[in-house]
């Protein structure tokens, strides 16, 4: 279908094709890079790596904290000449004796590491034994239930010599379940 403009004689089809192509290019995000531009873009390093910047920031933050900590340690380790000269000698001897007493009291209060270790080991051993007992009880319960189910199943599948199922065991099973549900309902009501 070719349309002609009455004035110029230009084909509308060519214009429509061009505008469609232009719209497609815009929709897809523009024209692609040339091979040369692509190669240059890949080889160019703009030195922007967010992960690296984050690590760098974290490193400087940690370094700042460490330097502050070291300054505090240095300040604490330096003797206070002013405070020691102001204090009388008698007070210093009393505080030193008091410090010695406190150290002795602390040693008495704190149990030895060996005792702590032994206590912890004993507690862990008790916990392990309890877990094993619980596990064993559950295992025995499972085995009993499985044996009971197996026996019930054997009874339920028994057949006469003609291939008919034995109703005796099935009726007994139904009776047991009815009696069990009757007992449960009585217990729930009271």
Order of alpha helices (4+ residues) and beta strands (2+ residues): alpha-alpha-alpha-alpha-alpha-alpha-alpha
